[in-house]
């Protein structure tokens, strides 16, 4: 009985590494041209500064901030939650950190079916959403569809784009199936590229 009560009242927690903050993010569509150009610059820089032995790079590229961020949409956290929650259940606690260090994020929330199929948002002192980022790495159909439906629900309110800065992907938010298909293709490509690196 005690174990049953523990499971019923256990809080859902999620953690994101500080380096993953806004690496996959949602931006207003007005940032599309910037995102596409910046993804190309990052790829060109990476190719030009790849270490001779293939293990890393010889220089660091500092990505500029987008000309327009999610905050420009002036969406409050209550409205955001109302849009996302029907598609992805909320987590109770959000943590960030690095290595073994963890700290609670008191002005951020997350929703997801699993830690690697989740969407995050943080807000300012007025409760206005500043940034929206994701951890979409689950490749099963159920997870992909849930992620797609949540993102598209936001896209029905505001014109948005999805950008994965780390892996060099951008796409407009059109419909759930299209976004799920995009995620599926992206995850397959990441898996293939990772496999090639491990084999080298």
C-alpha positions as CSV (number, residue, x, y, z in Angstrom):
1,X,0.0,0.0,0.0
2,X,2.8,2.4,0.9
3,X,4.6,1.8,-2.4
4,X,1.3,2.4,-4.2
5,X,0.8,5.7,-2.5
6,X,4.4,6.7,-3.3
7,X,3.8,6.0,-7.0
8,X,0.5,8.0,-6.9
9,X,2.0,11.0,-5.2
10,X,5.4,10.9,-6.8
11,X,6.3,14.1,-8.6
12,X,7.3,14.0,-12.3
13,X,10.8,15.6,-12.6
14,X,12.8,16.5,-15.7
15,X,16.3,17.6,-16.2
16,X,18.0,19.4,-19.1
17,X,21.8,20.0,-19.3
18,X,22.6,23.7,-19.4
19,X,24.3,23.3,-22.8
20,X,21.0,22.1,-24.3
21,X,19.1,25.3,-23.4
22,X,17.4,26.5,-26.6
23,X,19.5,24.2,-28.8
24,X,16.1,23.0,-30.2
25,X,13.8,26.0,-30.1
26,X,10.6,27.5,-31.4
27,X,10.8,30.9,-32.9
28,X,8.4,33.3,-34.6
29,X,8.3,32.8,-38.4
30,X,9.9,36.2,-38.8
31,X,13.1,34.5,-37.8
32,X,13.1,32.0,-40.6
33,X,15.5,33.7,-42.9
34,X,17.9,34.3,-40.1
35,X,17.7,30.7,-38.9
36,X,18.3,29.3,-42.4
37,X,21.3,31.5,-43.0
38,X,22.7,30.9,-39.5
39,X,22.4,27.1,-39.9
40,X,24.5,27.3,-43.1
41,X,27.1,29.6,-41.5
42,X,27.5,27.1,-38.6
43,X,27.9,24.2,-41.0
44,X,30.4,26.1,-43.1
45,X,32.4,27.1,-40.0
46,X,32.4,23.6,-38.7
47,X,33.7,22.2,-42.0
48,X,36.4,24.9,-42.2
49,X,37.6,24.4,-38.6
50,X,37.4,20.6,-38.3
51,X,40.5,19.2,-36.4
52,X,43.0,17.4,-38.7
53,X,42.5,14.1,-36.8
54,X,38.7,14.5,-37.0
55,X,38.3,14.7,-33.2
56,X,36.6,18.0,-32.6
57,X,37.3,21.5,-34.0
58,X,40.0,24.1,-33.9
59,X,37.8,27.1,-33.2
60,X,34.5,28.1,-31.6
61,X,31.6,29.7,-33.3
62,X,29.4,32.0,-31.2
63,X,25.9,32.0,-32.5
64,X,24.2,35.5,-32.5
65,X,20.8,35.9,-30.9
66,X,17.8,35.7,-33.2
67,X,16.4,39.0,-34.3
68,X,13.1,38.0,-32.9
69,X,12.4,35.6,-30.0
70,X,9.3,33.8,-28.7
71,X,8.9,36.6,-26.1
72,X,7.8,39.0,-28.9
73,X,4.6,37.0,-29.1
74,X,3.6,38.2,-25.6
75,X,2.1,34.8,-24.6
76,X,1.6,34.3,-20.8
77,X,2.5,31.0,-19.1
78,X,-1.2,30.2,-18.3
79,X,-2.2,30.4,-21.9
80,X,0.8,28.4,-23.0
81,X,0.0,25.6,-20.5
82,X,-3.6,25.5,-21.7
83,X,-2.4,24.9,-25.3
84,X,0.3,22.3,-24.5
85,X,-1.3,20.3,-21.7
86,X,-3.9,18.5,-23.8
87,X,-1.1,17.0,-25.9
88,X,1.8,16.6,-23.4
89,X,1.3,16.1,-19.7
90,X,3.1,18.6,-17.4
91,X,6.1,17.8,-15.3
92,X,6.0,19.0,-11.7
93,X,9.6,20.0,-11.3
94,X,12.3,21.2,-13.8
95,X,16.0,21.0,-13.1
96,X,19.1,22.1,-15.0
97,X,22.8,21.9,-14.4
98,X,26.0,20.2,-15.6
99,X,28.0,17.1,-14.5
100,X,26.7,16.2,-11.1
101,X,25.4,19.7,-10.2
102,X,21.6,20.3,-10.4
103,X,19.5,23.2,-9.5
104,X,15.7,23.8,-9.7
105,X,14.3,26.1,-12.4
106,X,11.7,28.2,-10.6
107,X,10.7,30.2,-13.7
108,X,10.5,27.4,-16.2
109,X,8.1,24.5,-16.8
110,X,8.1,21.4,-19.0
111,X,5.5,19.1,-20.6
112,X,6.2,15.7,-22.1
113,X,5.5,12.0,-22.4
114,X,9.1,11.3,-21.4
115,X,12.3,13.3,-20.5
116,X,13.4,12.9,-24.1
117,X,10.1,13.9,-25.6
118,X,9.4,17.2,-23.9
119,X,8.9,20.9,-24.5
120,X,10.2,23.6,-22.1
121,X,9.3,27.2,-21.5
122,X,10.7,29.9,-19.3
123,X,9.2,33.3,-18.4
124,X,10.0,36.7,-17.1
125,X,8.8,38.4,-13.9
126,X,5.5,39.3,-15.6
127,X,4.8,35.7,-16.5
128,X,5.4,36.3,-20.2
129,X,7.1,33.4,-22.0
130,X,10.6,34.2,-23.1
131,X,11.9,31.1,-24.7
132,X,10.5,27.7,-25.8
133,X,12.8,24.8,-26.4
134,X,12.5,21.1,-26.7
135,X,14.1,17.7,-26.1
136,X,12.6,15.7,-29.0
137,X,14.6,12.5,-29.3
138,X,12.0,9.7,-29.0
139,X,11.5,8.0,-32.4
140,X,8.4,5.9,-31.8
141,X,5.2,7.0,-33.6
142,X,3.2,7.7,-30.4
143,X,5.9,10.1,-29.1
144,X,6.4,11.8,-32.5
145,X,2.7,12.4,-32.9
146,X,2.3,13.8,-29.4
147,X,5.2,16.2,-29.9
148,X,3.9,17.2,-33.3
149,X,0.4,17.9,-32.0
150,X,1.7,20.0,-29.2
151,X,3.9,22.1,-31.4
152,X,1.2,22.5,-34.1
153,X,-1.3,23.6,-31.4
154,X,1.0,26.5,-30.7
155,X,1.5,27.1,-34.4
156,X,-2.3,27.5,-34.8
157,X,-2.1,30.5,-32.5
158,X,1.2,32.0,-33.8
159,X,3.2,31.4,-37.0
160,X,6.3,29.5,-35.8
161,X,9.4,27.7,-36.9
162,X,11.4,24.9,-35.3
163,X,15.2,25.1,-35.3
164,X,17.7,22.5,-34.2
165,X,20.9,24.5,-34.0
166,X,23.0,21.5,-33.0
167,X,22.1,19.3,-36.0
168,X,21.3,22.0,-38.5
169,X,17.6,21.7,-39.1
170,X,14.8,24.3,-39.7
171,X,11.2,23.8,-40.6
172,X,8.0,25.8,-40.6
173,X,5.2,24.5,-38.3
174,X,2.4,23.4,-40.7
175,X,0.6,20.4,-39.3
176,X,1.1,17.6,-36.8
177,X,1.8,14.8,-39.2
178,X,4.3,16.9,-41.2
179,X,6.2,17.9,-38.1
180,X,6.3,14.3,-36.9
181,X,7.6,13.2,-40.3
182,X,10.2,15.9,-40.1
183,X,11.3,14.8,-36.6
184,X,11.4,11.1,-37.8
185,X,13.7,12.0,-40.7
186,X,15.9,14.2,-38.5
187,X,16.3,11.4,-35.8
188,X,17.1,8.9,-38.5
189,X,19.7,11.2,-40.0
190,X,21.2,11.8,-36.5
191,X,21.4,8.1,-35.9
192,X,23.1,7.5,-39.3
193,X,25.6,10.3,-38.8
194,X,26.4,9.1,-35.2
195,X,27.0,5.6,-36.5
196,X,29.4,6.8,-39.2
197,X,31.4,8.8,-36.6
198,X,31.6,5.8,-34.3
199,X,32.9,3.6,-37.2
200,X,35.6,6.1,-38.2
